């Protein structure tokens, strides 16, 4: 995630204090599974987790963990968000 995301919610995000690479694992297997679990732990204590997920769906973020969901987990939600 980058610090250039617009909106006042971004400044409240728990990931601001975490290593950015944690939210962009290379795969979902092996060592990356540990990173995904660590990223989810950050997301679970985040006061703007839902706003983050909403942003990722609205802007079709296809990479990384947003709102505690991986890109694979968000795929079905993209269709739902587009439908209205």
HELIX and SHEET records of a PDB file:
HELIX    1   1 UNK A    8  UNK A   12  5                                   5    
HELIX    2   2 UNK A   14  UNK A   17  5                                   4    
HELIX    3   3 UNK A   20  UNK A   23  5                                   4    
HELIX    4   4 UNK A   31  UNK A   44  1                                  14    
HELIX    5   5 UNK A   49  UNK A   58  1                                  10    
HELIX    6   6 UNK A   71  UNK A   83  1                                  13    
END                                                                             
